Amino acid sequence: MSISERFLEVKKRVDEAALRSGRDPADVRLVAVTKTHPASKINEAIEAGAADIGENRVQELLEKIDDVAPVRWHLIGHLQTNKVRQVIDKVVMIHSVDSLKLAREINKRAAAAGSVMDVLIEINSAMEETKSGIAAGDLKQLVTEITAECESVRVCGIMCIPPIAADPEDSRPYFKEAAELFKEMKGWDLPAERFAPTELSMGMSGDFEVAIEEGATIVRVGSSIFGPRNYR
């Protein structure tokens, strides 16, 4: 199958999972993840209808962006504070905020650019040492701190990555937990101009249908669209 065909197949599966859950397919955003894949492949997906592209590494995003058709870019990987200035005017959302320090740097750079950056707070669902993200129990404190002092940051929800599993059903408990946390988050009384919890980013190639069934509004799919990653 071509990249265009695979993108359309994944989009069909996204829509079907939403309908199974009694949801409007338009309420689930498909972010095509392009880690290690060249601009030419990304453009094929865009021609097939991809409107949102996710990149894990700042350097890779910068290397590709000029050769890719206009699209909404998302930074979904771990972001170091010293790289924030390089992407602040290039992405529509940063999915991986996991500290007040990082939020402060995003705030500083967004303010200097005269913009407001939408961010998600990354939850480390199983508290795996190899992954970034905060404990679920620390979410409210971090969001409260960010919304109290970062005028150029808007917290739009949470992102989670469950442990790698062979069976998509093994991810379901983590997605359920994240959905409950997201539901709880929506009830917090925080400044509306800095707090708009509308996005639950969870689910990748191996488990995105389960994630949608549990309430994901954003799924991040790479290999099912672009094929195996070519690590150099």
C-alpha positions in Angstrom: 0.0 0.0 0.0 1.1 3.5 -0.7 1.4 6.1 2.1 -1.8 7.8 0.8 -3.7 4.5 0.9 -2.4 3.8 4.4 -3.3 7.2 5.6 -6.9 6.8 4.3 -7.1 3.4 5.9 -6.0 4.7 9.3 -8.5 7.6 8.9 -11.3 5.1 8.2 -10.3 3.1 11.3 -10.3 6.4 13.4 -13.8 7.3 12.1 -15.1 3.8 12.7 -13.8 3.7 16.3 -15.4 7.1 17.0 -18.7 5.9 15.7 -18.5 2.7 17.7 -18.1 4.9 20.8 -21.1 7.0 19.9 -18.9 10.0 19.0 -18.6 12.3 16.0 -15.5 11.3 14.0 -14.9 15.1 13.5 -14.1 15.2 17.3 -11.0 13.0 16.9 -7.9 14.6 15.4 -5.4 12.3 13.6 -1.8 13.5 14.0 0.5 11.8 11.5 3.8 11.1 13.3 6.8 11.5 11.0 9.8 10.5 13.1 12.7 9.5 10.8 10.6 9.9 7.7 11.5 12.4 5.0 9.6 15.4 3.7 8.6 13.5 0.5 6.7 10.9 2.5 5.1 13.6 4.7 3.8 15.4 1.6 2.2 12.2 0.3 0.2 12.0 3.5 -0.7 15.7 3.3 -2.0 15.1 -0.3 -4.2 12.3 1.1 -5.7 14.7 3.6 -3.3 14.8 6.6 -3.7 18.3 8.3 -1.7 17.7 11.5 1.9 16.4 11.6 3.7 15.4 14.8 7.4 15.4 15.2 9.4 14.1 18.2 12.6 16.0 17.8 13.1 19.7 17.3 16.1 19.2 14.9 14.1 16.9 12.7 11.2 19.3 12.5 13.5 22.1 11.6 15.2 20.0 8.9 11.9 19.1 7.2 9.5 22.0 7.7 10.6 24.1 4.7 10.2 21.1 2.3 6.7 20.2 3.6 3.4 21.6 2.4 1.6 24.0 4.8 0.3 22.0 7.7 -0.3 22.2 11.5 2.9 21.0 13.3 2.8 19.4 16.7 5.9 18.8 18.9 5.1 15.5 20.6 8.5 14.5 22.0 10.4 15.5 25.0 11.3 19.2 24.7 14.5 20.7 26.3 14.2 24.3 27.5 17.1 25.4 25.3 15.2 24.2 22.2 11.9 26.1 22.9 12.9 29.2 21.1 13.5 27.2 17.9 9.9 25.9 17.6 7.8 28.5 19.4 6.7 30.1 16.0 6.5 26.8 14.1 4.1 24.5 16.1 0.5 24.9 17.0 0.8 22.7 20.1 3.4 21.2 22.5 2.2 17.9 23.8 5.0 17.1 26.3 5.1 19.7 29.1 6.2 18.0 32.2 7.6 20.8 34.5 7.0 24.4 35.5 10.5 25.2 34.3 9.6 24.2 30.8 6.3 26.0 30.9 8.1 29.2 32.0 10.5 29.0 29.1 7.6 28.4 26.6 5.8 31.4 28.2 8.8 33.6 27.9 9.4 32.7 24.2 5.7 32.9 23.3 5.4 36.3 25.0 8.4 37.6 23.0 6.7 36.3 19.8 3.4 38.0 20.7 1.6 34.7 20.8 0.0 32.2 23.2 1.2 28.6 23.0 -1.3 25.7 23.5 0.2 22.9 25.5 -0.7 19.5 27.0 0.7 18.1 30.2 2.4 14.8 29.7 1.4 12.0 32.2 3.8 9.1 32.7 1.0 6.6 33.1 3.0 3.7 34.6 5.8 5.9 36.0 8.4 4.3 33.7 11.9 5.5 34.3 12.7 5.6 30.6 9.8 8.0 29.8 9.3 11.7 30.7 6.0 13.0 32.2 4.6 13.6 35.6 2.6 11.4 38.0 -1.1 11.8 37.7 -1.3 12.9 41.3 0.9 15.9 40.5 -1.2 17.2 37.6 -3.4 19.7 39.5 -0.5 21.4 41.2 1.5 21.8 38.0 -1.5 23.1 36.0 -2.4 25.5 38.9 1.1 26.8 38.9 1.3 27.2 35.1 -2.0 29.0 34.9 -1.1 31.3 37.8 2.0 32.7 36.2 2.3 31.9 32.5 0.2 34.4 30.7 1.3 33.2 27.2 0.6 29.5 27.8 -2.8 27.9 27.5 -3.1 24.4 29.1 -5.4 22.5 26.7 -5.4 19.0 28.3 -3.2 16.0 28.8 -1.1 13.6 26.8 -0.2 10.0 27.9 1.8 7.1 26.6 1.1 3.7 28.3 3.7 1.0 28.5 4.4 -0.8 25.2 2.1 -3.8 24.9 1.5 -6.5 22.3 -2.2 -6.5 22.9 -4.0 -3.2 22.5 -6.4 -4.2 25.3 -3.5 -4.0 27.7 -3.4 -0.2 27.1 -7.1 0.2 28.0 -6.7 0.6 31.8 -4.2 3.4 31.2 -6.5 5.1 28.8 -9.4 4.8 31.2 -7.3 6.3 34.0 -6.2 9.2 31.7 -9.9 9.8 30.7 -11.0 10.0 34.3 -8.2 12.4 35.0 -9.2 14.5 32.0 -12.8 14.5 33.2 -11.7 15.6 36.6 -9.5 18.3 35.1 -12.5 19.8 33.2 -14.0 20.7 36.6 -11.1 22.7 37.9 -11.8 26.4 38.5 -8.8 28.1 36.8 -8.3 31.2 34.7 -10.3 30.5 31.4 -7.9 32.5 29.3 -5.0 30.1 30.3 -7.0 26.9 30.9 -9.1 25.3 28.2 -9.1 21.5 28.8 -10.5 20.2 25.5 -7.8 17.7 24.3 -6.9 14.2 25.5 -3.9 13.0 23.4 -3.4 9.3 23.6 -3.2 6.3 21.4 -0.6 5.3 18.7 -0.4 2.8 15.8 -0.8 -0.2 18.0 -3.7 1.0 20.2 -5.3 4.1 18.8 -8.8 2.5 18.3 -8.9 1.5 22.0 -7.8 5.1 22.9 -10.6 6.5 20.9 -13.1 4.2 22.5 -11.9 5.5 25.8 -12.2 9.2 24.9 -9.1 10.3 23.0 -9.6 13.6 21.0 -6.1 13.3 19.5 -4.3 10.1 18.3 -0.7 10.1 17.2 -0.1 7.5 14.5 3.2 6.9 12.7 4.2 3.5 11.5 0.7 2.5 10.4 0.9 5.4 7.9 4.5 5.7 7.0 5.8 2.2 7.6 8.7 1.1 9.9 11.0 3.9 11.1 14.4 4.1 9.4 16.8 4.6 12.3 20.1 5.8 11.0 
